[in-house]
Amino acid sequence: MCPPTYFRVTYSINPWMDPGKPVDLPLALAQWEELRDRYRSLGHTVEELVPRPGLPDMVFAANGATVVDGRVLGARFTHPERWEEAAAHLAWFRSHGYARVREPQHINEGEGDFAVTASWLLAGRGFRSSPLSHPEAQEFFGRPVIGLDLVDPRYYHLDTALCVLDDSTDGEIMYYPGAFSPGSRAVLERLFPDALVASEEDAMALGLNAVSDGRHVLLPQGAVGLFEPLRARGYEPVGMDLGELLKGGGSVKCCTQELRGDPAGPGGTGTAGL
């Protein structure tokens, strides 16, 4: 996670961003700290990336890389406003014992467009990440990559439209069908016939920009229609208020990069967390 020390909205690179709406920075920081502290209260390790001046979107740490089995695929951002973030993330991984780090050839925006299940990578395309990043990720991680076409600019990243609820199985996700092309909806219906399907109202609250540890699901508190369906499936929803960060087009998941696997490799002594 990266504190929103320099967070502001002075440009617009997604439909949620309006430079005319001021950001309450102390409130944004307090909301971010509540999310960080909630993770820790649930027993998770949280590593903090040092923010850099001039990079207001660094708070959206999910976009900086994808980590699977201790392997790190870095990001290559679409918009020049975010280009320098990629190097900051790679430097952190290299300084924290991750030896298997790849600087990508093709545009991908990390876990914004890559979602990890037990066997697959679900990969978004259409607004940010290039389709060419999908075979690159498949080759690097050695996992099948399933491409999904995003068609609504409000859901410019996969993590605004889909959440993996349990990455120990391939069957537990929640998603908003309206964000996807007809063919991609058919793929999701085939792969995840029992998925939790979100309403447009909950999707518009960025309710799918959530993080699940397999039991607790941290999600925007405004996505009220998701709470009971999650409880019915045995999860414990935890509502979070990240209203100031929503002005930048992100919420719980955007603020959270998940570190999967030991950076020291098989038999190593590294740590994993958020």
N, C-alpha and C positions, 0 to 999 in steps of 0.2 A: 504494500500500500504506500501511497505517496501523499503527504499532507497537502492541503490546498492553499499553501502559503501565498502563492502568487496567482490564485484562481481569479479570473474575471472573464467577462464576455465582451470582447472588443471587436470580434469578427464573427461571421456566421458561416459555418461549414456543414451544418445540418439544420433541419427545419425547426428544431427546438431552440436554437440560439438566436437571441434578439439583442444586439448591442444597445438598444434603447432601454432595456430593463436592467437597472443597477443590481449588482450582487452585494448582499450583506456579508462581507468577508468574515467577521467574527462569528456570525451564525453558521456560515458554511463550515468553518473550522470546528465549531462545537458539534455540528451534525456528523461530520467525518469522525471526530474523536469518539462519539457515541457508537458508531459502527465498529471502529477498531476495538474499543473496550468491550463491546458485546461479543466479538469473536473471542477475545481472550477469556471472557467469563464463561464461554462455552468450551474452553479447554484447547483452543487453537493457538498456534504460534503465529505471531504477526511480525514480519520483517518490514522495516520502513526504508523506503528509497528517499534520498535527500532531494527535495525539489530544487529546480534551477530557475533563476530569474528569466523572464521572457518566455517561459513555457507554461502558460496558464492551464493547459489541458493535461499536464503530467499527473494530476490527481486521478485521472482515469487510467489507472495502472494496468488494467486488464489488457489494454491495447499494446503494451510494450513487448510482449513475447508470448509464446506458448511452450509450456513445460510438460513433457510426458516421459515417464520412466527416467527422470534425471537428464533428459536431453532437452536442450533449449533452442528453439527456432525463434530467432529475433524477428522484429517487425521492420517493415519498410512502409512508411506512411504515404497516403495519397496526397494530402495537402501540405504545402511547404511550411505552414504554420507549425506543423508537428514533426517535421523531419528530424530535428535535433534530439527528440525524445528517444529515438531508437538507440543511439550510441550510449545514452545514459543508462538504459536498461542493460545493454550488453556488458558495459563496464561493471555494473553491479554483479551480474552473474559470474563474470570471470574473476572478480575479487572475492567471491564467496565460494570458491571451490568447484564450480561447474566447469568441467573439462570439455564436455561434449556440447559446444555452442556453435551454432551456424548463423552467419549473417546471410539473410535471404537474397536471392537474385530477383525475386518477383514481389510485387506489392502484396503484403498481407498486413492486417492490423491486429495481430495477436489473437487473444481470446475474444476480441470483439466479433470475429468471424469464424473462429474455430471452437467447437464444443466437443468435449471428450466424453465418450461412453466407455464401457468395458472393452469393446472391440474396435470401435470405429472413431473416426473424426468426422463430425458433421461440419460442413464448411460452407459459409455464406458467400455469395457473390452478387454483384449487380450494382452496388454503389461505392464500395471501398475496395475490398480485396480482389485481386485479379484471379480469374480462373486458372492462370498459369501457376499460381501458388499452391494449388491443390496437389498436382503430381509432385511438386517439390516437397511438400509436407509428407506425402505418402512415402516417398523414397527415404526421407530422413528419419521418420518415426517408425516405419515398417508396419503401418496400420492402414487399412482401407479408408479412403477418404470419400465421403458421399457429398457431392455438390448440391447445394440448395439455392435456388434463385429467389432473391428478394425483389419485390416489385413496388412496394410502397415506401417513398422516401422518408416517412416518419420512422420507419424501422430500417435504418440505414446499415445497421450491423445485425448479425445473427443474434447476438445476446440481448437485443431489444425485443426479439420476437420468439425466443425459444430458450428454455432452461432445462438442463439435465438435473433431474431430481436424485438419481442414484447412479453413480458411475461404476458401481460394482455389477450392474446388469445393463443390458441393452434395451430394456423395455420401459424405463421410467423417465418420461420427459413431460413438460407442459409447453404449449406453444399456441400462437395465434394464427389460424389459417389464412386470414386476410393479408398477411404480410408476404405470402409466398405465391409463386406462379402455380397454375393448375397442375403442371407436371410434378412440381416439388411437393405440393399438397398430397398428391397421390402417393409419392414415395414415402412421405411421413406417415400416411394412413396405413401403408403396407408394413412398414418397419415397426410402427408403434401404434398398433390398433387400440391399445388401452390407454393412450396418452390422455392427460388432462388438457382439455381444449379450453382456452381462455376466451372471454368475450372481448369485443372491441373496447368496451369501457375500461376493463382491467388492463388491456394492452396499452391504452392511451395513458394510464397512470404509470407506465413503465413497470407494470407488475411482473413481467417476465424477465426483467433485468435483475435477477435474483441469484442467490448463492445457497446451495443445499449441501450439507455435510452427510446426507443420507438419513438424517433424522430431523434436524432443524432446517427450516427454509427461511432465510432472511430476505425480505422483499419490501418494496415500498408500501407504507401503511395505507395509501390511497387505493390499493388494489383489493378492495374489500370483498369482491366476489370470489377471490381465490382462497380465502382463509378456510371456509368450511369444506370445500372439496379437498384441500390438502389434509385437513384433519381426518376426513373420511378415509384417506389412503394411509393413515398412520404417521403423518408428518406433523411437526410442531411449527406452525408459521410464526415468525417473529417480525412484527411490523416495525419498519424504520422510517424516520422522517429525514429525507435528504433533499428537501424542497429547493434549497439554494443551488445544489449541484445539478438538479434537474434543469436549471437554466442553461447548462452547458450540454444538455442532451444525455445525461448519464445518471445512474443511481447505484444500487448496491453492487451489482456485478461489475459495472464499469470501474468502480473504485477498487476492485479486488482481483489480483492476479493469483491464480492457484499454482502452488509449487508441488508438482507430483513427482515423487521419486527422490532418491538419495543423490545429491550432487556428486558424491564420491563414487557412484557406480555400485554394482553388485558387491556386497560384502563391505562396503565403505562405511564411513562414520559420519556422514553429513546429516543434515536435518531437512525436514520438509514442513511446509506450512503455508501461510498466506503471505 
